Amino acid sequence: MTNDAELSPTQRHVLEVVKRRGEITSSELAEALEISSSAVRQHLAALRTAGLVVSHKEAHKDHGHAGRPADRYRATTLTEPLFSSAADTLPIELLEHMEAEEPALIGRVFDRRRRRMVDTNEHRFAGKSVDEQLAILTRLLDEQGYLADFECLGNGHFRLNLRNCAIWSVANRYPQACSAEFDYLQALIPEAHLQRITHKTQGAHTCAYDIHFDDEPQLSVGA
């Protein structure tokens, strides 16, 4: 089991929930999926054998807590390509050939790709409130395979979480890809201050961005 075609629909759903949660126990997973704990454990065992998930023992916060600590599962980097859209996958071999011919060309390629993506999507944000813009951005990134979500932290602060990297193999080889991704996000919400606070290429489970507005943003009615 090394690619998406070899995953059953349930196994793919299991992986998606694990990635979106960061870490999760089998009982929490069973509750989220509304299937039996034994079925979840079977799926997790298969995914672990395939190298798609790993586990560690849950540390008890209460030292007097009795019972066996539960296993907490998280997805490995092998799962990154499984959730990437085919249209957004960059051919790394072609990039390597381009780099060999002209190293400076790589940066221009990522910049041109960023500008094309901004031109394609910026109209979707025009005239929208802050929470609507963040919802659109999250949905857009989700469509591209990033398994995105955002949190409202209050006082003009938000947190954007990318649970999957849609360009994982390229991002590991070329840091310009991550810089272009940052600039792409900033261009879509130019009134915000954006800061990447965790980075998957540096070992984090999530690429997380702190989004801050100088003034308390005007949210849409009912938000």
N, C-alpha and C positions, 0 to 999 in steps of 0.2 A: 504494500500500500504506500505508494510514493507520489501519486498525483490525484487530482480532483476526480478523474474518471473512476478511480478505484474506491472512492468513498461512497457509502450509502447515503441517502438523504438524511437519515437520522444522525449518522456519524458527522456529516457536515454541519448539521444543526448543533450537535454537541460541541464541536470545535468552535463554532461561532460564539456560542454562549461563553465558553471558557475564555476566548480571546476578549470578548466584551467585558467580562468580569475581572480579567487580570489573573486572579487566582480564585479557586472555588473548590468546595468539597463535593464528594459524590452525592451526599444527601441534599445539599443546596442545588446541585445540578438536577437531581431527580425532581425536586419541587419546581424548579424553573421550567423544565420540559414536560412536567406532568406525566412522567412515566415511572416505572418501578425502579427502586434502587438497584435491584439485581441486573436489570437491563442496562442501566447506566454503567454499572461496574464492568459489564461485558464489553460495552463500547469503549470505555476508558482503557481497558486492558489491551484491546486491539490497537487503539491509537498509540498507547505507550510502546507496544511492541514495534510499531511502525516508526517510532521516534518522533511522533507528532505532539505528544504531551509528556511531561515529566511531573513528578510529585515529590513533596517533602512533608514531614510530619508537622501538624499544626501545633504550635507552642501554646501551652495553657497560660492564660493570663493570671489565673488563680492557681497558685501553687498547691492549694489544698483540693483542687479539682480531681475527682476520681475518674477512672476509666481510661481507655486507650485513646491516645490522641488521633484525630482524624488525618487522613492524607489530604493535602491541598494540591490541586492540579493546576498547571499552567501550560500554555502552548509553547512549543519551541519555534525557532526561526524557520524550520522546514515548512511551517504552515503559511508563511508570508505569501508565496506565490499562489496559493490555493484560492485566495480571495481577491486577487487582482484581476481587473477586467482586461481581456485580451487586447482591446483597443489602446490601453494605456501602458502596455508592456514595451519597454525600449529594448532593442536588440543590442545586447552588450558587446557581442563580437564585432558588430559594425562600428560601435563607438571606439573599440580598441584599435581597429584599422585606421579610423579617422585620427585618433590620438597619435598613432605612429607616424602618420603623414604630416600632421600639423597640430601640436599640443594645444595651441591657443584656440583651435577650432571647437574644442569640447565645450568651453565656457559659452561660446557664441551659440552653439546648438541648444544648450539648456536655456539660454536667455530667449532665443527665438521661440522655443516651445512654450516658455512661460508667457510670452506676449501673446501667442496664439490662443492659449487657454484663457487668458484674461479677456481678450477681445471676444471670444466665444461666449463667455459667461457673465461679464459685468452688467449686461442689461437686465439680468434677473434680479439685481440688487437695487436698481434705481427706484427711489421713492419709498423704500421699505423701512419700517422701524428697525431698531437694533435687534430685537429678538427675532423678527422675521428674517433679517439678514443672516443671523447666526443659524436659524433653522434651515434656510436655503443653502448656506455653506455646508452645513452638516450633511444634508441630503445629497448635495453635489459630490462631496467627498465619499459618501457611502456608495454612491453609484460607481465611483471610480475604484472601489475596493479597499477603502481605508478603514472601514468599520468605525465610523466617527460618531461622537456624541459630544454635547456641550453641557456645562453646568453654569448656573447663575450663582455667583458667590456674594452678590450684593455690593452696593456702593460703586456701581459702574465696573465691577470686575466679573469676568467670565473665564471659564476654563474649557478649552477645546481639546478633546482627547482623540487621537488617532490610534486605534487598537491594532491596526494592521498596516504594513507598508506595501503599497501597491507597486513600488519600484525597488523592492528590497535588494535584488542582486546588483542593480545599477547604483543605488545609494551606498552600498558597501564598497563599491569600487571608485565611485566619483562623488566626493563631497559637494561638488557643484550642483548635484541634483537636489540635495537638501537645501542649499542656499536658494536655488530657484523656487523650490516649494515654498519656502518662507516668504520670498518676495511675491509669489503668486497669491498667497493668502492675504498679505498686507495690501496688495493692490485691489483686492475685492472688498475690503473693509478699510479704506484709507483713513477714516476718521479715528481709528483705534490704534492704541499702542500695543504691539505684538511682541511677545518674548517666548522663545522655546525654553521650557524648563526641564523637560526630560527628553531623551533621544534614544530611539531603539538601536541605532548603530553603536551607541555607547553602553548597551546592555540593559536599558530600561525596557519594561514590558510595553510601554506606550510612548508615543511622541505626544507630549502635552504642551499646549501653548497657553500662556497667560495673556488674556485680552483685557485691556483696561481703557476706559473712556475717561477723559478729564472731568467731564460733567456727568452726573447721573443720567443715563440715557433714557430717552422717552420710549417706553415700551408700548406695544399695541394694546388696544382695549381688550380686557379679559385675560391678559397675560399674567 
